[in-house]
């Protein structure tokens, strides 16, 4: 399993100095990045910067109102047709879950018609089951690949290993996020929280994970130190 970085982790630095940020990411040993923005540049310009630093495009996070044609054009320039829905409003009831499910599937059908591979990136509310025994993740059709955020899976009270087993063959990308404890939103580098990545990372690779993508929603130390700590953990566990 190769190691990538979700650039949302370094969003402030990327907005201020994209080239310098990518240089740092590559120097630390990351092989690719997952995009969430083009930072005011064309897709071709972003691709050229990534090529300069030897970084692959792993995928791209997109919003619920994404335009299929625009994304398809960008994907051609970026050399990656894999996109994932980045966020939905938390679902707290069966009715909210089912309404969101319809929106997700509708977006996925539009993007798939444009030639894109559509996936879903979870947060915490899509993981627990409701009174009918089904979570939102359970109800997604199998043509939607899953970018399991293993930190949020754990934070929501589920076993990352069990969910990886359930989703075997559907998880080309997995998010490696760590939190200090389940009752906090204290984000820490991979390996310093409670998820237990020493066991989880080898399992993710065994079950079909092509890329492990480091994501730390809020940095708790200087950028290079946080990214170095995370990639060290991933390499040791792989």
FIKOLZA-1660 file (N, C-alpha, C; in steps of 0.1 Angstrom, whole numbers, plus 5000, padded with zeros to 4 digits):
% residues 238
   i   px   py   pz ch aa at
   1 5008 4988 5000  A  X  N
   1 5000 5000 5000  A  X CA
   1 5009 5012 5000  A  X  C
   2 5007 5021 4990  A  X  N
   2 5014 5033 4989  A  X CA
   2 5009 5044 4999  A  X  C
   3 5017 5054 5001  A  X  N
   3 5013 5064 5011  A  X CA
   3 5011 5078 5005  A  X  C
   4 4999 5083 5007  A  X  N
   4 4996 5096 5002  A  X CA
   4 4992 5106 5013  A  X  C
   5 4989 5118 5009  A  X  N
   5 4985 5128 5019  A  X CA
   5 4973 5135 5013  A  X  C
   6 4962 5137 5021  A  X  N
   6 4951 5145 5018  A  X CA
   6 4956 5160 5020  A  X  C
   7 4956 5168 5010  A  X  N
   7 4961 5181 5011  A  X CA
   7 4953 5190 5020  A  X  C
   8 4941 5186 5024  A  X  N
   8 4933 5194 5033  A  X CA
   8 4941 5195 5046  A  X  C
   9 4949 5185 5049  A  X  N
   9 4957 5185 5061  A  X CA
   9 4966 5198 5062  A  X  C
  10 4971 5202 5050  A  X  N
  10 4980 5214 5050  A  X CA
  10 4974 5225 5042  A  X  C
  11 4961 5227 5044  A  X  N
  11 4954 5236 5035  A  X CA
  11 4959 5251 5036  A  X  C
  12 4962 5255 5048  A  X  N
  12 4967 5269 5049  A  X CA
  12 4980 5271 5042  A  X  C
  13 4989 5262 5044  A  X  N
  13 5002 5263 5037  A  X CA
  13 5000 5261 5022  A  X  C
  14 4991 5253 5018  A  X  N
  14 4990 5251 5003  A  X CA
  14 4984 5263 4997  A  X  C
  15 4975 5270 5004  A  X  N
  15 4969 5282 4998  A  X CA
  15 4980 5293 4997  A  X  C
  16 4989 5293 5007  A  X  N
  16 4999 5304 5008  A  X CA
  16 5011 5301 4998  A  X  C
  17 5014 5288 4997  A  X  N
  17 5026 5284 4989  A  X CA
  17 5025 5270 4985  A  X  C
  18 5017 5268 4974  A  X  N
  18 5014 5254 4970  A  X CA
  18 5027 5247 4966  A  X  C
  19 5036 5253 4958  A  X  N
  19 5048 5247 4953  A  X CA
  19 5057 5243 4965  A  X  C
  20 5059 5252 4974  A  X  N
  20 5067 5249 4986  A  X CA
  20 5062 5238 4994  A  X  C
  21 5048 5238 4996  A  X  N
  21 5042 5227 5004  A  X CA
  21 5044 5214 4997  A  X  C
  22 5042 5213 4984  A  X  N
  22 5044 5200 4977  A  X CA
  22 5058 5196 4978  A  X  C
  23 5067 5205 4978  A  X  N
  23 5081 5201 4979  A  X CA
  23 5084 5195 4992  A  X  C
  24 5078 5200 5003  A  X  N
  24 5080 5195 5016  A  X CA
  24 5073 5181 5017  A  X  C
  25 5061 5179 5012  A  X  N
  25 5054 5167 5012  A  X CA
  25 5062 5156 5005  A  X  C
  26 5068 5159 4993  A  X  N
  26 5076 5149 4986  A  X CA
  26 5089 5146 4993  A  X  C
  27 5095 5156 4999  A  X  N
  27 5108 5154 5006  A  X CA
  27 5106 5145 5018  A  X  C
  28 5094 5145 5024  A  X  N
  28 5092 5136 5036  A  X CA
  28 5089 5122 5032  A  X  C
  29 5087 5119 5019  A  X  N
  29 5085 5105 5015  A  X CA
  29 5071 5102 5010  A  X  C
  30 5062 5111 5010  A  X  N
  30 5049 5108 5005  A  X CA
  30 5049 5106 4990  A  X  C
  31 5042 5096 4985  A  X  N
  31 5042 5093 4970  A  X CA
  31 5031 5100 4962  A  X  C
  32 5021 5104 4969  A  X  N
  32 5010 5110 4961  A  X CA
  32 5002 5119 4971  A  X  C
  33 4992 5127 4964  A  X  N
  33 4984 5135 4972  A  X CA
  33 4969 5133 4967  A  X  C
  34 4960 5135 4976  A  X  N
  34 4946 5136 4973  A  X CA
  34 4942 5151 4974  A  X  C
  35 4936 5155 4963  A  X  N
  35 4932 5169 4962  A  X CA
  35 4919 5172 4968  A  X  C
  36 4917 5184 4973  A  X  N
  36 4904 5189 4977  A  X CA
  36 4900 5202 4970  A  X  C
  37 4911 5208 4964  A  X  N
  37 4910 5221 4957  A  X CA
  37 4921 5222 4947  A  X  C
  38 4919 5231 4937  A  X  N
  38 4930 5234 4928  A  X CA
  38 4937 5247 4931  A  X  C
  39 4933 5253 4942  A  X  N
  39 4940 5265 4947  A  X CA
  39 4941 5276 4937  A  X  C
  40 4930 5278 4930  A  X  N
  40 4930 5289 4920  A  X CA
  40 4938 5287 4907  A  X  C
  41 4942 5275 4905  A  X  N
  41 4950 5272 4893  A  X CA
  41 4942 5262 4884  A  X  C
  42 4947 5261 4872  A  X  N
  42 4941 5251 4863  A  X CA
  42 4946 5237 4867  A  X  C
  43 4938 5227 4863  A  X  N
  43 4942 5214 4865  A  X CA
  43 4955 5210 4859  A  X  C
  44 4958 5216 4847  A  X  N
  44 4971 5213 4840  A  X CA
  44 4982 5219 4848  A  X  C
  45 4980 5231 4854  A  X  N
  45 4991 5237 4862  A  X CA
  45 4994 5229 4875  A  X  C
  46 4983 5224 4881  A  X  N
  46 4985 5216 4893  A  X CA
  46 4992 5203 4890  A  X  C
  47 4988 5197 4878  A  X  N
  47 4995 5185 4874  A  X CA
  47 5010 5187 4871  A  X  C
  48 5013 5198 4865  A  X  N
  48 5027 5201 4863  A  X CA
  48 5035 5203 4875  A  X  C
  49 5029 5209 4885  A  X  N
  49 5036 5211 4898  A  X CA
  49 5038 5197 4905  A  X  C
  50 5028 5189 4904  A  X  N
  50 5030 5176 4910  A  X CA
  50 5040 5167 4903  A  X  C
  51 5040 5168 4890  A  X  N
  51 5051 5161 4882  A  X CA
  51 5065 5166 4886  A  X  C
  52 5066 5179 4888  A  X  N
  52 5079 5184 4892  A  X CA
  52 5084 5178 4905  A  X  C
  53 5075 5174 4914  A  X  N
  53 5080 5169 4927  A  X CA
  53 5077 5154 4928  A  X  C
  54 5074 5148 4917  A  X  N
  54 5072 5133 4916  A  X CA
  54 5061 5128 4924  A  X  C
  55 5050 5135 4925  A  X  N
  55 5038 5131 4933  A  X CA
  55 5027 5127 4923  A  X  C
  56 5020 5116 4927  A  X  N
  56 5009 5111 4919  A  X CA
  56 4996 5118 4924  A  X  C
  57 4986 5119 4916  A  X  N
  57 4973 5123 4920  A  X CA
  57 4965 5110 4924  A  X  C
  58 4962 5109 4937  A  X  N
  58 4955 5097 4942  A  X CA
  58 4940 5097 4939  A  X  C
  59 4935 5109 4941  A  X  N
  59 4920 5111 4939  A  X CA
  59 4917 5126 4942  A  X  C
  60 4904 5129 4942  A  X  N
  60 4900 5142 4944  A  X CA
  60 4887 5142 4952  A  X  C
  61 4887 5150 4963  A  X  N
  61 4874 5152 4970  A  X CA
  61 4866 5163 4964  A  X  C
  62 4853 5160 4963  A  X  N
  62 4843 5169 4956  A  X CA
  62 4831 5171 4965  A  X  C
  63 4824 5183 4963  A  X  N
  63 4812 5186 4971  A  X CA
  63 4800 5179 4964  A  X  C
  64 4789 5180 4972  A  X  N
  64 4776 5174 4967  A  X CA
  64 4771 5181 4955  A  X  C
  65 4774 5194 4953  A  X  N
  65 4769 5201 4941  A  X CA
  65 4780 5202 4930  A  X  C
  66 4789 5192 4929  A  X  N
  66 4799 5192 4919  A  X CA
  66 4794 5191 4905  A  X  C
  67 4801 5198 4896  A  X  N
  67 4797 5197 4882  A  X CA
  67 4804 5186 4875  A  X  C
  68 4796 5177 4869  A  X  N
  68 4802 5165 4863  A  X CA
  68 4812 5168 4851  A  X  C
  69 4808 5177 4843  A  X  N
  69 4816 5181 4831  A  X CA
  69 4829 5187 4835  A  X  C
  70 4828 5196 4844  A  X  N
  70 4840 5203 4849  A  X CA
  70 4850 5193 4855  A  X  C
  71 4845 5184 4863  A  X  N
  71 4853 5174 4870  A  X CA
  71 4859 5165 4859  A  X  C
  72 4852 5161 4849  A  X  N
  72 4857 5152 4839  A  X CA
  72 4868 5158 4831  A  X  C
  73 4867 5171 4828  A  X  N
  73 4878 5178 4821  A  X CA
  73 4890 5179 4830  A  X  C
  74 4888 5183 4843  A  X  N
  74 4900 5183 4852  A  X CA
  74 4906 5170 4853  A  X  C
  75 4898 5159 4854  A  X  N
  75 4904 5146 4856  A  X CA
  75 4913 5142 4845  A  X  C
  76 4909 5146 4833  A  X  N
  76 4918 5143 4821  A  X CA
  76 4931 5149 4822  A  X  C
  77 4931 5162 4827  A  X  N
  77 4944 5169 4828  A  X CA
  77 4952 5164 4840  A  X  C
  78 4945 5160 4851  A  X  N
  78 4952 5155 4863  A  X CA
  78 4957 5141 4861  A  X  C
  79 4951 5134 4852  A  X  N
  79 4955 5120 4850  A  X CA
  79 4949 5111 4861  A  X  C
  80 4938 5114 4866  A  X  N
  80 4931 5106 4877  A  X CA
  80 4916 5108 4876  A  X  C
  81 4909 5097 4874  A  X  N
  81 4894 5098 4873  A  X CA
  81 4887 5094 4885  A  X  C
  82 4894 5093 4896  A  X  N
  82 4888 5088 4909  A  X CA
  82 4884 5101 4917  A  X  C
  83 4871 5102 4921  A  X  N
  83 4867 5113 4929  A  X CA
  83 4858 5107 4941  A  X  C
  84 4858 5114 4952  A  X  N
  84 4850 5110 4963  A  X CA
  84 4843 5121 4969  A  X  C
  85 4830 5119 4972  A  X  N
  85 4822 5129 4979  A  X CA
  85 4828 5132 4993  A  X  C
  86 4832 5144 4995  A  X  N
  86 4840 5148 5007  A  X CA
  86 4832 5149 5020  A  X  C
  87 4819 5153 5019  A  X  N
  87 4812 5156 5031  A  X CA
  87 4797 5157 5028  A  X  C
  88 4789 5152 5038  A  X  N
  88 4775 5155 5038  A  X CA
  88 4771 5160 5052  A  X  C
  89 4760 5167 5054  A  X  N
  89 4756 5171 5067  A  X CA
  89 4753 5158 5075  A  X  C
  90 4757 5158 5088  A  X  N
  90 4755 5146 5096  A  X CA
  90 4740 5142 5096  A  X  C
  91 4739 5129 5096  A  X  N
  91 4725 5123 5096  A  X CA
  91 4722 5117 5109  A  X  C
  92 4711 5121 5115  A  X  N
  92 4707 5117 5129  A  X CA
  92 4695 5109 5129  A  X  C
  93 4687 5108 5118  A  X  N
  93 4675 5100 5118  A  X CA
  93 4675 5092 5105  A  X  C
  94 4666 5082 5105  A  X  N
  94 4664 5074 5093  A  X CA
  94 4660 5082 5081  A  X  C
  95 4652 5092 5084  A  X  N
  95 4647 5101 5073  A  X CA
  95 4658 5109 5067  A  X  C
  96 4667 5114 5075  A  X  N
  96 4679 5122 5071  A  X CA
  96 4688 5112 5063  A  X  C
  97 4690 5101 5069  A  X  N
  97 4699 5091 5062  A  X CA
  97 4694 5088 5048  A  X  C
  98 4681 5085 5047  A  X  N
  98 4676 5081 5034  A  X CA
  98 4676 5093 5024  A  X  C
  99 4673 5105 5029  A  X  N
  99 4674 5117 5020  A  X CA
  99 4688 5119 5015  A  X  C
 100 4698 5117 5024  A  X  N
 100 4712 5119 5019  A  X CA
 100 4716 5108 5010  A  X  C
 101 4711 5096 5012  A  X  N
 101 4714 5085 5003  A  X CA
 101 4710 5088 4989  A  X  C
 102 4698 5093 4988  A  X  N
 102 4693 5097 4974  A  X CA
 102 4702 5107 4968  A  X  C
 103 4706 5117 4975  A  X  N
 103 4715 5128 4970  A  X CA
 103 4729 5122 4965  A  X  C
 104 4734 5113 4974  A  X  N
 104 4747 5107 4971  A  X CA
 104 4746 5098 4958  A  X  C
 105 4736 5090 4957  A  X  N
 105 4734 5082 4945  A  X CA
 105 4732 5090 4933  A  X  C
 106 4724 5101 4934  A  X  N
 106 4722 5109 4923  A  X CA
 106 4734 5116 4917  A  X  C
 107 4743 5121 4927  A  X  N
 107 4755 5126 4922  A  X CA
 107 4764 5116 4916  A  X  C
 108 4765 5104 4922  A  X  N
 108 4773 5093 4917  A  X CA
 108 4769 5089 4903  A  X  C
 109 4756 5089 4900  A  X  N
 109 4751 5085 4887  A  X CA
 109 4756 5096 4877  A  X  C
 110 4755 5108 4880  A  X  N
 110 4759 5119 4871  A  X CA
 110 4774 5118 4868  A  X  C
 111 4782 5116 4879  A  X  N
 111 4796 5116 4877  A  X CA
 111 4801 5103 4870  A  X  C
 112 4794 5092 4873  A  X  N
 112 4797 5080 4865  A  X CA
 112 4794 5081 4851  A  X  C
 113 4783 5088 4847  A  X  N
 113 4780 5090 4833  A  X CA
 113 4790 5098 4826  A  X  C
 114 4797 5107 4834  A  X  N
 114 4808 5115 4828  A  X CA
 114 4821 5108 4827  A  X  C
 115 4822 5095 4831  A  X  N
 115 4834 5087 4830  A  X CA
 115 4842 5087 4843  A  X  C
 116 4837 5091 4854  A  X  N
 116 4845 5092 4866  A  X CA
 116 4841 5080 4875  A  X  C
 117 4851 5076 4883  A  X  N
 117 4849 5066 4893  A  X CA
 117 4845 5073 4906  A  X  C
 118 4833 5070 4911  A  X  N
 118 4827 5078 4922  A  X CA
 118 4828 5070 4935  A  X  C
 119 4833 5077 4945  A  X  N
 119 4834 5070 4958  A  X CA
 119 4828 5079 4969  A  X  C
 120 4827 5074 4981  A  X  N
 120 4821 5081 4993  A  X CA
 120 4831 5081 5004  A  X  C
 121 4834 5092 5010  A  X  N
 121 4843 5094 5021  A  X CA
 121 4834 5096 5034  A  X  C
 122 4835 5087 5043  A  X  N
 122 4827 5089 5055  A  X CA
 122 4832 5098 5066  A  X  C
 123 4823 5103 5074  A  X  N
 123 4826 5109 5087  A  X CA
 123 4820 5100 5097  A  X  C
 124 4816 5105 5109  A  X  N
 124 4811 5097 5120  A  X CA
 124 4797 5093 5118  A  X  C
 125 4788 5101 5113  A  X  N
 125 4774 5098 5113  A  X CA
 125 4769 5088 5104  A  X  C
 126 4777 5084 5094  A  X  N
 126 4773 5074 5084  A  X CA
 126 4777 5060 5088  A  X  C
 127 4783 5059 5100  A  X  N
 127 4789 5046 5104  A  X CA
 127 4779 5038 5113  A  X  C
 128 4773 5045 5123  A  X  N
 128 4764 5037 5132  A  X CA
 128 4751 5033 5125  A  X  C
 129 4745 5022 5130  A  X  N
 129 4732 5017 5125  A  X CA
 129 4721 5024 5132  A  X  C
 130 4710 5025 5124  A  X  N
 130 4698 5031 5130  A  X CA
 130 4688 5020 5135  A  X  C
 131 4676 5023 5138  A  X  N
 131 4667 5013 5144  A  X CA
 131 4663 5002 5135  A  X  C
 132 4665 5005 5122  A  X  N
 132 4662 4994 5112  A  X CA
 132 4674 4985 5109  A  X  C
 133 4685 4987 5117  A  X  N
 133 4697 4979 5116  A  X CA
 133 4706 4983 5105  A  X  C
 134 4704 4994 5098  A  X  N
 134 4712 4998 5086  A  X CA
 134 4719 5012 5089  A  X  C
 135 4732 5012 5085  A  X  N
 135 4738 5025 5085  A  X CA
 135 4737 5031 5071  A  X  C
 136 4741 5043 5069  A  X  N
 136 4742 5049 5056  A  X CA
 136 4752 5041 5047  A  X  C
 137 4763 5037 5053  A  X  N
 137 4773 5030 5045  A  X CA
 137 4767 5016 5040  A  X  C
 138 4759 5010 5049  A  X  N
 138 4753 4997 5045  A  X CA
 138 4744 4999 5032  A  X  C
 139 4738 5010 5030  A  X  N
 139 4728 5012 5020  A  X CA
 139 4734 5017 5007  A  X  C
 140 4747 5021 5007  A  X  N
 140 4753 5026 4994  A  X CA
 140 4754 5015 4984  A  X  C
 141 4750 5017 4972  A  X  N
 141 4752 5006 4962  A  X CA
 141 4766 5003 4959  A  X  C
 142 4769 4990 4955  A  X  N
 142 4782 4985 4955  A  X CA
 142 4791 4991 4944  A  X  C
 143 4785 4998 4934  A  X  N
 143 4793 5005 4924  A  X CA
 143 4799 5018 4929  A  X  C
 144 4795 5022 4941  A  X  N
 144 4802 5033 4948  A  X CA
 144 4814 5028 4956  A  X  C
 145 4826 5031 4953  A  X  N
 145 4837 5026 4961  A  X CA
 145 4838 5034 4974  A  X  C
 146 4844 5029 4984  A  X  N
 146 4844 5034 4997  A  X CA
 146 4858 5039 5001  A  X  C
 147 4858 5052 5005  A  X  N
 147 4871 5057 5011  A  X CA
 147 4868 5057 5026  A  X  C
 148 4871 5046 5032  A  X  N
 148 4868 5046 5047  A  X CA
 148 4878 5054 5054  A  X  C
 149 4873 5064 5062  A  X  N
 149 4881 5071 5071  A  X CA
 149 4881 5064 5084  A  X  C
 150 4892 5057 5086  A  X  N
 150 4893 5047 5097  A  X CA
 150 4893 5054 5111  A  X  C
 151 4898 5067 5111  A  X  N
 151 4897 5074 5124  A  X CA
 151 4883 5077 5128  A  X  C
 152 4875 5082 5118  A  X  N
 152 4861 5084 5121  A  X CA
 152 4853 5072 5124  A  X  C
 153 4857 5061 5117  A  X  N
 153 4850 5048 5120  A  X CA
 153 4853 5044 5135  A  X  C
 154 4865 5045 5139  A  X  N
 154 4869 5042 5153  A  X CA
 154 4862 5052 5163  A  X  C
 155 4862 5065 5160  A  X  N
 155 4856 5075 5168  A  X CA
 155 4841 5073 5170  A  X  C
 156 4835 5068 5160  A  X  N
 156 4820 5065 5160  A  X CA
 156 4817 5052 5168  A  X  C
 157 4827 5045 5172  A  X  N
 157 4825 5033 5181  A  X CA
 157 4825 5020 5173  A  X  C
 158 4829 5020 5161  A  X  N
 158 4830 5007 5153  A  X CA
 158 4845 5003 5152  A  X  C
 159 4846 4990 5149  A  X  N
 159 4860 4985 5147  A  X CA
 159 4865 4988 5133  A  X  C
 160 4876 4995 5131  A  X  N
 160 4881 4997 5117  A  X CA
 160 4884 4984 5110  A  X  C
 161 4889 4974 5117  A  X  N
 161 4892 4961 5111  A  X CA
 161 4879 4954 5106  A  X  C
 162 4869 4954 5114  A  X  N
 162 4856 4948 5110  A  X CA
 162 4850 4955 5098  A  X  C
 163 4851 4968 5098  A  X  N
 163 4845 4975 5086  A  X CA
 163 4853 4973 5074  A  X  C
 164 4866 4972 5075  A  X  N
 164 4875 4969 5064  A  X CA
 164 4871 4955 5058  A  X  C
 165 4869 4946 5067  A  X  N
 165 4865 4932 5063  A  X CA
 165 4852 4932 5055  A  X  C
 166 4843 4940 5061  A  X  N
 166 4829 4941 5054  A  X CA
 166 4830 4947 5040  A  X  C
 167 4839 4957 5039  A  X  N
 167 4841 4964 5026  A  X CA
 167 4852 4959 5017  A  X  C
 168 4856 4947 5019  A  X  N
 168 4867 4941 5012  A  X CA
 168 4864 4942 4997  A  X  C
 169 4875 4947 4990  A  X  N
 169 4874 4949 4975  A  X CA
 169 4868 4962 4971  A  X  C
 170 4863 4971 4980  A  X  N
 170 4857 4983 4977  A  X CA
 170 4865 4995 4982  A  X  C
 171 4877 4993 4988  A  X  N
 171 4884 5003 4995  A  X CA
 171 4898 5006 4989  A  X  C
 172 4899 5011 4976  A  X  N
 172 4912 5014 4971  A  X CA
 172 4919 5024 4978  A  X  C
 173 4912 5034 4984  A  X  N
 173 4918 5044 4993  A  X CA
 173 4912 5043 5007  A  X  C
 174 4921 5044 5017  A  X  N
 174 4917 5045 5030  A  X CA
 174 4923 5057 5037  A  X  C
 175 4915 5064 5045  A  X  N
 175 4921 5075 5052  A  X CA
 175 4926 5071 5066  A  X  C
 176 4938 5075 5068  A  X  N
 176 4945 5072 5081  A  X CA
 176 4945 5085 5090  A  X  C
 177 4935 5085 5098  A  X  N
 177 4933 5097 5107  A  X CA
 177 4934 5091 5122  A  X  C
 178 4940 5099 5131  A  X  N
 178 4941 5094 5145  A  X CA
 178 4936 5105 5154  A  X  C
 179 4929 5101 5164  A  X  N
 179 4923 5110 5174  A  X CA
 179 4928 5105 5188  A  X  C
 180 4930 5115 5197  A  X  N
 180 4935 5111 5210  A  X CA
 180 4926 5101 5217  A  X  C
 181 4913 5104 5217  A  X  N
 181 4904 5096 5224  A  X CA
 181 4890 5097 5218  A  X  C
 182 4881 5088 5220  A  X  N
 182 4868 5088 5214  A  X CA
 182 4860 5100 5219  A  X  C
 183 4862 5105 5230  A  X  N
 183 4854 5116 5235  A  X CA
 183 4860 5130 5233  A  X  C
 184 4870 5130 5223  A  X  N
 184 4876 5143 5220  A  X CA
 184 4876 5145 5205  A  X  C
 185 4879 5157 5201  A  X  N
 185 4882 5160 5187  A  X CA
 185 4897 5165 5186  A  X  C
 186 4905 5158 5194  A  X  N
 186 4919 5162 5194  A  X CA
 186 4927 5153 5184  A  X  C
 187 4930 5160 5173  A  X  N
 187 4936 5153 5161  A  X CA
 187 4951 5152 5164  A  X  C
 188 4957 5140 5162  A  X  N
 188 4971 5138 5164  A  X CA
 188 4977 5131 5152  A  X  C
 189 4990 5131 5150  A  X  N
 189 4996 5123 5139  A  X CA
 189 4992 5108 5140  A  X  C
 190 4993 5101 5129  A  X  N
 190 4990 5087 5129  A  X CA
 190 4999 5080 5138  A  X  C
 191 4994 5072 5147  A  X  N
 191 5002 5064 5157  A  X CA
 191 5002 5070 5171  A  X  C
 192 4997 5082 5172  A  X  N
 192 4997 5088 5186  A  X CA
 192 4983 5088 5192  A  X  C
 193 4973 5083 5185  A  X  N
 193 4960 5083 5191  A  X CA
 193 4955 5069 5194  A  X  C
 194 4942 5067 5194  A  X  N
 194 4937 5054 5199  A  X CA
 194 4933 5044 5189  A  X  C
 195 4934 5047 5176  A  X  N
 195 4929 5038 5166  A  X CA
 195 4936 5025 5165  A  X  C
 196 4949 5025 5168  A  X  N
 196 4956 5012 5167  A  X CA
 196 4961 5008 5154  A  X  C
 197 4968 5017 5147  A  X  N
 197 4972 5015 5133  A  X CA
 197 4982 5004 5131  A  X  C
 198 4989 5000 5141  A  X  N
 198 4999 4990 5139  A  X CA
 198 4992 4977 5134  A  X  C
 199 4980 4974 5138  A  X  N
 199 4973 4963 5133  A  X CA
 199 4964 4966 5121  A  X  C
 200 4959 4978 5120  A  X  N
 200 4949 4982 5110  A  X CA
 200 4955 4984 5097  A  X  C
 201 4967 4990 5096  A  X  N
 201 4973 4993 5083  A  X CA
 201 4977 4980 5075  A  X  C
 202 4983 4970 5081  A  X  N
 202 4985 4958 5073  A  X CA
 202 4972 4951 5069  A  X  C
 203 4962 4952 5077  A  X  N
 203 4949 4946 5073  A  X CA
 203 4943 4954 5061  A  X  C
 204 4944 4967 5061  A  X  N
 204 4939 4975 5050  A  X CA
 204 4946 4972 5037  A  X  C
 205 4959 4970 5038  A  X  N
 205 4966 4966 5026  A  X CA
 205 4962 4952 5021  A  X  C
 206 4961 4943 5030  A  X  N
 206 4957 4929 5027  A  X CA
 206 4943 4928 5020  A  X  C
 207 4934 4937 5024  A  X  N
 207 4921 4937 5019  A  X CA
 207 4918 4945 5007  A  X  C
 208 4929 4950 5001  A  X  N
 208 4928 4957 4988  A  X CA
 208 4931 4972 4988  A  X  C
 209 4935 4977 4999  A  X  N
 209 4939 4991 4999  A  X CA
 209 4951 4994 4991  A  X  C
 210 4949 5003 4981  A  X  N
 210 4960 5007 4972  A  X CA
 210 4968 5018 4978  A  X  C
 211 4961 5027 4985  A  X  N
 211 4968 5039 4990  A  X CA
 211 4963 5041 5005  A  X  C
 212 4972 5043 5014  A  X  N
 212 4968 5048 5027  A  X CA
 212 4971 5063 5027  A  X  C
 213 4960 5071 5030  A  X  N
 213 4961 5085 5029  A  X CA
 213 4961 5092 5042  A  X  C
 214 4972 5098 5046  A  X  N
 214 4973 5105 5059  A  X CA
 214 4964 5117 5058  A  X  C
 215 4956 5119 5069  A  X  N
 215 4948 5131 5071  A  X CA
 215 4948 5135 5085  A  X  C
 216 4952 5147 5088  A  X  N
 216 4951 5153 5102  A  X CA
 216 4943 5165 5101  A  X  C
 217 4931 5166 5106  A  X  N
 217 4922 5177 5103  A  X CA
 217 4927 5190 5109  A  X  C
 218 4934 5189 5120  A  X  N
 218 4940 5201 5126  A  X CA
 218 4954 5197 5131  A  X  C
 219 4964 5204 5126  A  X  N
 219 4978 5201 5130  A  X CA
 219 4981 5205 5144  A  X  C
 220 4987 5197 5152  A  X  N
 220 4990 5199 5166  A  X CA
 220 5005 5203 5168  A  X  C
 221 5012 5205 5157  A  X  N
 221 5027 5208 5158  A  X CA
 221 5031 5213 5144  A  X  C
 222 5043 5218 5143  A  X  N
 222 5047 5223 5130  A  X CA
 222 5044 5212 5119  A  X  C
 223 5041 5217 5107  A  X  N
 223 5036 5209 5096  A  X CA
 223 5046 5197 5093  A  X  C
 224 5058 5200 5091  A  X  N
 224 5068 5190 5087  A  X CA
 224 5069 5179 5098  A  X  C
 225 5068 5183 5111  A  X  N
 225 5070 5174 5122  A  X CA
 225 5058 5165 5122  A  X  C
 226 5046 5170 5120  A  X  N
 226 5034 5162 5120  A  X CA
 226 5033 5152 5109  A  X  C
 227 5037 5157 5097  A  X  N
 227 5037 5148 5085  A  X CA
 227 5047 5137 5087  A  X  C
 228 5059 5141 5092  A  X  N
 228 5070 5131 5094  A  X CA
 228 5066 5120 5104  A  X  C
 229 5059 5124 5114  A  X  N
 229 5055 5114 5125  A  X CA
 229 5045 5104 5119  A  X  C
 230 5035 5109 5111  A  X  N
 230 5025 5101 5105  A  X CA
 230 5031 5091 5095  A  X  C
 231 5040 5096 5086  A  X  N
 231 5045 5086 5076  A  X CA
 231 5054 5076 5082  A  X  C
 232 5061 5080 5093  A  X  N
 232 5070 5070 5100  A  X CA
 232 5061 5059 5106  A  X  C
 233 5050 5062 5111  A  X  N
 233 5041 5052 5117  A  X CA
 233 5036 5043 5106  A  X  C
 234 5032 5049 5094  A  X  N
 234 5026 5041 5083  A  X CA
 234 5037 5031 5078  A  X  C
 235 5049 5036 5076  A  X  N
 235 5060 5028 5071  A  X CA
 235 5063 5016 5080  A  X  C
 236 5063 5019 5093  A  X  N
 236 5066 5009 5103  A  X CA
 236 5056 4998 5103  A  X  C
 237 5043 5002 5101  A  X  N
 237 5032 4992 5102  A  X CA
 237 5030 4984 5089  A  X  C
 238 5035 4990 5077  A  X  N
 238 5032 4984 5064  A  X CA
 238 5039 4971 5063  A  X  C
% end
